[in-house]
Amino acid sequence: MRRLRRAVLAVVAIAVVTVGAGLVISGLPDNTYLLAMLIAFIAFWVLALHPASPKPRSEDLAEVDLAELAGTTELWLEGKRNALPSPALDAIDMIGVRLEQLAPQLETLDPNAPASREVRKLLTEHLPGLVNSYTRIPSSLRGRENAGSTPARQVTEGLHVIAKEIEAMSLDLSRNDLDALAVRGRFLETRYIAAPE
């Protein structure tokens, strides 16, 4: 989605520049508009459809900087989307949203803090371990019941648990900011609303 947004913004920027130049110069030749359309098409293809970088592997996640871990994990999980059962797709989308929410928090988090170790453990060990365990099972056995549940159901439930845990970690990381905002709000209310005139 990020690449698609970038591609659409590039096409819009090319259109705005072309139309703006046409208005300033009092019209452009038809060839210029055709060239701008061609450039917009190429820009869209390069930014949206052409892969920007090789897909990360689960082994690579442990080496990623903490600030980039959420985005890299999201890319890795998207690469595994087709190998997972369709009921798990909602959980994958939920994890993607939560990882985008977590990403800015990881940029400011101390890599040596206990919270960063917990985040790293969840995103580089538990999540890949769950997904890789499922994908190693032959597809003919994924729908068969084993230990009271099917592998497809187990991986779906596991992904939902991970999504909830990422949300809880994000909430924990913002706890100080939420508390500070509440205190500031109460201060402003007492200072400007409750104060007698």
C-alpha positions as CSV (number, residue, x, y, z in Angstrom):
1,M,0.0,0.0,0.0
2,R,2.9,2.3,0.7
3,R,4.3,1.8,-2.7
4,L,0.9,2.3,-4.3
5,R,0.5,5.6,-2.5
6,R,3.9,6.7,-3.6
7,A,3.1,5.8,-7.2
8,V,-0.2,7.7,-7.2
9,L,1.5,10.8,-5.6
10,A,4.1,10.7,-8.4
11,V,1.5,10.6,-11.1
12,V,-0.4,13.4,-9.5
13,A,2.8,15.5,-9.2
14,I,3.6,14.9,-12.9
15,A,0.1,15.9,-13.9
16,V,0.2,19.1,-11.7
17,V,3.6,20.1,-13.0
18,T,2.6,19.5,-16.6
19,V,-0.7,21.4,-16.3
20,G,1.0,24.2,-14.3
21,A,3.7,24.6,-17.0
22,G,1.0,24.7,-19.6
23,L,-0.8,27.5,-17.8
24,V,2.4,29.5,-17.2
25,I,3.6,29.2,-20.8
26,S,0.1,29.6,-22.2
27,G,-0.1,26.1,-23.6
28,L,2.3,23.2,-24.4
29,P,2.6,21.2,-27.6
30,D,0.6,18.0,-27.8
31,N,3.8,16.0,-27.8
32,T,4.7,17.4,-24.4
33,Y,1.4,16.1,-22.9
34,L,2.0,12.7,-24.5
35,L,5.5,12.6,-23.1
36,A,4.2,13.6,-19.6
37,M,1.6,10.7,-19.8
38,L,4.4,8.3,-20.8
39,I,6.6,9.5,-17.9
40,A,3.6,9.2,-15.5
41,F,3.0,5.6,-16.7
42,I,6.6,4.6,-16.3
43,A,6.8,6.3,-12.8
44,F,3.7,4.4,-11.7
45,W,5.0,1.1,-13.0
46,V,8.4,1.6,-11.3
47,L,7.0,2.8,-8.0
48,A,4.0,0.5,-7.6
49,L,4.5,-2.7,-9.6
50,H,8.3,-3.2,-9.7
51,P,9.6,-4.6,-6.5
52,A,11.6,-2.0,-4.6
53,S,13.9,-4.5,-2.9
54,P,14.2,-8.2,-2.4
55,K,11.7,-9.7,0.0
56,P,13.1,-10.2,3.5
57,R,13.6,-13.7,4.8
58,S,12.7,-14.8,8.3
59,E,16.4,-15.3,9.0
60,D,17.1,-11.7,8.1
61,L,14.6,-10.3,10.6
62,A,16.9,-10.8,13.6
63,E,19.6,-8.5,11.9
64,V,17.2,-5.6,11.1
65,D,17.6,-2.4,13.1
66,L,14.8,-1.9,15.7
67,A,13.6,1.3,13.9
68,E,13.0,-0.7,10.7
69,L,11.8,-3.9,12.3
70,A,8.1,-3.3,12.1
71,G,8.2,-2.3,8.4
72,T,10.5,-5.2,7.4
73,T,8.3,-7.7,9.4
74,E,5.2,-6.4,7.6
75,L,6.9,-6.9,4.2
76,W,8.0,-10.4,5.2
77,L,4.5,-11.3,6.4
78,E,2.9,-9.9,3.1
79,G,5.3,-12.2,1.2
80,K,3.9,-15.2,3.1
81,R,0.2,-14.2,2.6
82,N,-0.4,-16.7,-0.3
83,A,0.9,-19.6,1.8
84,L,-1.5,-19.0,4.7
85,P,-5.1,-20.1,4.9
86,S,-7.8,-17.6,3.8
87,P,-9.3,-17.3,7.3
88,A,-5.8,-16.0,8.5
89,L,-5.9,-13.1,6.0
90,D,-7.9,-10.9,8.4
91,A,-5.3,-11.5,11.1
92,I,-2.5,-10.7,8.7
93,D,-4.2,-7.4,7.8
94,M,-4.7,-6.6,11.5
95,I,-1.0,-7.3,12.2
96,G,0.0,-5.0,9.3
97,V,-2.1,-2.2,10.7
98,R,-0.7,-2.7,14.2
99,L,2.9,-2.8,12.8
100,E,2.4,0.5,11.1
101,Q,1.1,1.9,14.4
102,L,4.1,0.4,16.2
103,A,6.8,1.6,13.7
104,P,7.1,5.2,14.9
105,Q,7.3,4.1,18.5
106,L,10.2,1.7,17.7
107,E,12.1,4.6,16.0
108,T,12.5,6.3,19.4
109,L,12.8,3.2,21.6
110,D,16.1,2.4,23.2
111,P,17.4,-0.8,21.5
112,N,18.7,-2.0,24.9
113,A,15.4,-1.5,26.8
114,P,13.5,-4.5,28.0
115,A,10.5,-3.5,25.9
116,S,12.6,-3.6,22.7
117,R,13.8,-7.1,23.6
118,E,10.2,-8.2,23.9
119,V,9.2,-6.6,20.6
120,R,12.2,-8.2,18.9
121,K,11.4,-11.6,20.3
122,L,7.8,-11.4,19.2
123,L,8.6,-10.2,15.7
124,T,11.8,-12.1,14.9
125,E,11.1,-15.4,16.7
126,H,7.5,-16.1,17.6
127,L,5.7,-14.7,14.5
128,P,8.2,-16.3,12.0
129,G,8.2,-19.5,14.0
130,L,4.4,-19.8,13.8
131,V,4.2,-19.0,10.1
132,N,7.1,-21.2,9.2
133,S,5.8,-24.1,11.2
134,Y,2.5,-23.9,9.2
135,T,4.1,-23.5,5.8
136,R,6.4,-26.6,6.4
137,I,3.2,-28.8,6.8
138,P,2.3,-30.5,3.5
139,S,-0.8,-28.8,2.1
140,S,-2.8,-32.1,2.1
141,L,-2.5,-32.2,5.9
142,R,-3.3,-28.6,6.7
143,G,-7.0,-29.1,6.8
144,R,-6.9,-32.4,8.9
145,E,-7.6,-32.3,12.5
146,N,-4.7,-32.9,14.9
147,A,-4.8,-32.4,18.7
148,G,-8.3,-31.1,18.6
149,S,-7.8,-28.5,15.9
150,T,-6.5,-28.2,12.3
151,P,-3.2,-26.5,11.4
152,A,-5.1,-23.9,9.5
153,R,-7.2,-23.0,12.5
154,Q,-4.1,-23.1,14.8
155,V,-2.1,-20.7,12.7
156,T,-5.1,-18.3,12.3
157,E,-5.7,-18.3,16.1
158,G,-2.0,-17.8,16.7
159,L,-1.9,-14.8,14.3
160,H,-4.8,-13.2,16.1
161,V,-3.0,-13.6,19.4
162,I,0.1,-12.0,17.9
163,A,-2.0,-9.1,16.6
164,K,-3.4,-8.5,20.1
165,E,0.0,-8.7,21.6
166,I,1.4,-6.1,19.2
167,E,-1.5,-3.8,20.1
168,A,-0.8,-4.3,23.8
169,M,3.0,-3.6,23.3
170,S,2.1,-0.4,21.4
171,L,-0.2,0.7,24.2
172,D,2.5,0.0,26.8
173,L,5.0,2.0,24.8
174,S,2.6,5.0,24.7
175,R,1.5,4.7,28.3
176,N,3.8,7.6,29.5
177,D,2.6,9.8,26.6
178,L,-1.0,9.0,27.3
179,D,-0.6,9.8,31.0
180,A,1.2,13.0,30.3
181,L,-1.5,14.1,27.8
182,A,-4.2,13.4,30.4
183,V,-2.4,15.4,33.1
184,R,-1.9,18.3,30.6
185,G,-5.6,18.2,29.7
186,R,-6.6,18.3,33.4
187,F,-4.2,21.2,34.0
188,L,-5.6,23.1,31.1
189,E,-9.2,22.5,32.3
190,T,-8.4,23.8,35.8
191,R,-6.3,26.7,34.5
192,Y,-8.6,28.0,31.8
193,I,-12.1,26.5,32.2
194,A,-12.6,26.0,36.0
195,A,-10.7,29.2,37.0
196,P,-13.0,32.0,38.1
197,E,-13.0,35.1,35.9
